[in-house]
Amino acid sequence: MSATHPAFLGFAEEFRTPGSPTIAPDRFASAMHLQVQDLAQLAGVHRATISDSPGNARLQGYLRESLRVLSAALVVTGDHDRATYWFRNVPIPEFGHRTAAELVSKGHTDAVLDYLASIDSGSTG
Protein backbone atom coordinates (compact mmCIF):
# COMPACT_ATOMS: atom_id res chain seq x y z
CA MET A 1 0.00 0.00 0.00
CA SER A 2 1.27 3.47 -0.78
CA ALA A 3 2.38 6.07 1.75
CA THR A 4 -0.04 8.13 3.79
CA HIS A 5 -2.54 9.90 1.57
CA PRO A 6 -1.84 13.69 1.73
CA ALA A 7 -5.53 14.47 2.35
CA PHE A 8 -5.45 12.19 5.38
CA LEU A 9 -2.87 14.33 7.14
CA GLY A 10 -5.31 17.26 7.22
CA PHE A 11 -8.16 14.95 8.20
CA ALA A 12 -6.13 13.41 11.04
CA GLU A 13 -5.09 16.86 12.25
CA GLU A 14 -8.76 17.49 13.12
CA PHE A 15 -8.38 14.92 15.91
CA ARG A 16 -5.31 16.41 17.57
CA THR A 17 -5.65 17.70 21.11
CA PRO A 18 -4.10 21.20 21.01
CA GLY A 19 -0.91 21.34 23.06
CA SER A 20 -0.91 17.59 23.63
CA PRO A 21 0.38 14.50 21.82
CA THR A 22 -3.00 12.80 22.16
CA ILE A 23 -5.98 12.26 19.92
CA ALA A 24 -9.07 14.12 21.12
CA PRO A 25 -11.72 11.44 21.64
CA ASP A 26 -14.57 13.95 21.47
CA ARG A 27 -13.34 15.22 18.08
CA PHE A 28 -12.91 11.68 16.82
CA ALA A 29 -16.42 10.73 17.97
CA SER A 30 -17.89 13.79 16.28
CA ALA A 31 -16.09 13.14 12.98
CA MET A 32 -17.15 9.48 13.03
CA HIS A 33 -20.74 10.42 13.98
CA LEU A 34 -20.44 8.30 17.10
CA GLN A 35 -22.16 8.83 20.41
CA VAL A 36 -19.72 8.99 23.33
CA GLN A 37 -21.05 5.72 24.75
CA ASP A 38 -20.53 4.01 21.38
CA LEU A 39 -16.91 5.18 21.19
CA ALA A 40 -16.36 4.03 24.77
CA GLN A 41 -17.78 0.60 23.94
CA LEU A 42 -15.59 0.25 20.85
CA ALA A 43 -12.52 1.34 22.82
CA GLY A 44 -13.37 -0.95 25.73
CA VAL A 45 -13.50 1.83 28.32
CA HIS A 46 -16.18 3.33 30.56
CA ARG A 47 -18.08 6.19 28.91
CA ALA A 48 -16.81 8.61 31.58
CA THR A 49 -13.26 7.89 30.44
CA ILE A 50 -13.92 9.80 27.22
CA SER A 51 -14.27 13.10 29.07
CA ASP A 52 -12.54 12.38 32.40
CA SER A 53 -9.39 10.64 31.10
CA PRO A 54 -9.05 11.33 27.36
CA GLY A 55 -5.38 10.32 27.51
CA ASN A 56 -6.25 6.83 28.79
CA ALA A 57 -3.86 4.33 27.18
CA ARG A 58 -6.57 1.90 26.08
CA LEU A 59 -8.70 4.69 24.58
CA GLN A 60 -5.74 6.28 22.81
CA GLY A 61 -4.69 2.86 21.51
CA TYR A 62 -8.11 2.33 19.92
CA LEU A 63 -8.04 5.82 18.41
CA ARG A 64 -4.54 5.32 16.96
CA GLU A 65 -5.42 1.93 15.49
CA SER A 66 -8.61 3.42 14.02
CA LEU A 67 -6.60 6.19 12.40
CA ARG A 68 -4.24 3.61 10.89
CA VAL A 69 -7.20 1.87 9.26
CA LEU A 70 -8.83 5.14 8.19
CA SER A 71 -5.57 6.21 6.55
CA ALA A 72 -5.43 2.96 4.57
CA ALA A 73 -9.14 3.22 3.71
CA LEU A 74 -8.56 6.72 2.36
CA VAL A 75 -5.87 5.38 0.04
CA VAL A 76 -8.34 2.81 -1.29
CA THR A 77 -11.41 5.05 -1.51
CA GLY A 78 -9.74 8.36 -2.37
CA ASP A 79 -12.27 10.27 -0.26
CA HIS A 80 -12.32 10.77 3.52
CA ASP A 81 -16.13 10.73 3.73
CA ARG A 82 -16.25 7.39 1.91
CA ALA A 83 -13.41 6.04 4.07
CA THR A 84 -15.23 7.10 7.23
CA TYR A 85 -18.50 5.60 6.01
CA TRP A 86 -16.75 2.33 5.12
CA PHE A 87 -14.96 2.17 8.49
CA ARG A 88 -18.17 2.63 10.47
CA ASN A 89 -20.84 0.95 8.38
CA VAL A 90 -19.74 -1.54 5.75
CA PRO A 91 -19.83 -5.17 6.88
CA ILE A 92 -16.85 -7.11 5.56
CA PRO A 93 -17.95 -10.61 4.44
CA GLU A 94 -14.45 -12.04 4.89
CA PHE A 95 -14.64 -11.12 8.59
CA GLY A 96 -18.05 -12.47 9.47
CA HIS A 97 -19.78 -9.32 8.26
CA ARG A 98 -18.24 -7.17 10.98
CA THR A 99 -17.27 -3.58 10.27
CA ALA A 100 -13.71 -2.25 10.37
CA ALA A 101 -14.59 -0.31 13.55
CA GLU A 102 -15.71 -3.53 15.23
CA LEU A 103 -12.62 -5.41 14.04
CA VAL A 104 -10.26 -2.72 15.34
CA SER A 105 -12.15 -2.87 18.63
CA LYS A 106 -11.39 -6.61 18.83
CA GLY A 107 -7.69 -6.11 18.08
CA HIS A 108 -7.76 -7.13 14.42
CA THR A 109 -6.26 -3.95 12.97
CA ASP A 110 -3.52 -5.76 11.04
CA ALA A 111 -6.06 -8.09 9.41
CA VAL A 112 -8.10 -5.10 8.25
CA LEU A 113 -4.96 -3.40 6.94
CA ASP A 114 -4.04 -6.58 5.05
CA TYR A 115 -7.56 -6.69 3.62
CA LEU A 116 -7.30 -3.07 2.45
CA ALA A 117 -3.85 -3.73 0.98
CA SER A 118 -5.27 -6.62 -1.02
CA ILE A 119 -8.04 -4.38 -2.36
CA ASP A 120 -5.52 -1.64 -3.15
CA SER A 121 -3.44 -4.12 -5.13
CA GLY A 122 -6.43 -5.13 -7.24
CA SER A 123 -7.94 -8.05 -5.36
CA THR A 124 -11.62 -8.08 -4.52
CA GLY A 125 -10.90 -8.60 -0.83
Secondary structure by P-SEA (a helix, b strand, c coil): cccccaaaaaaaaaacccccccccaaaaaaaacccaaaaaaaacccccccccccccaaaaaaaaaaaaaaaaaaaaaccaaaaaaaaccbbbcccccccaaaaaaacaaaaaaaaaaaaaacccc
